[in-house]
């Protein structure tokens, strides 16, 4: 009867070689390290109330120009005697064929 034995498994992990560098190189740290977490802080923000702004808009104003007014005084005019001219009207009946 086969019996199960505990055999250690070797899983290849990332090996870091120490090489002299002029700049910082990321290093994998196996232990958990505390790091800064940005917390979401909610604060009440006062909204600006829209206020009416007085704007100065230039408006063209028409200035009255002084001018001379000529007044017309009614003068009685002698009217000629009316002459009656006889007007003859010609009536044309439209003729429709029978």
VENQUI-V239456 format. One line per field, one symbol per residue. psi: psi as a letter, one per 20 degrees, with the letter a starting at -180 (. if undefined). burial: + if it has 16 or more other C-alpha atoms within 10 Angstrom, else -. A space follows every 50 residues. Layout:
psi: ???
burial: ???
This chain:
psi: ppppqopppopprppppoppqiqpppppphqppqrppoqoppqpppqppp qppopopppppoppppqppopopppppopqpppppppppppoppppq.
burial: -------------------------------------------------- ------------------------------------------------
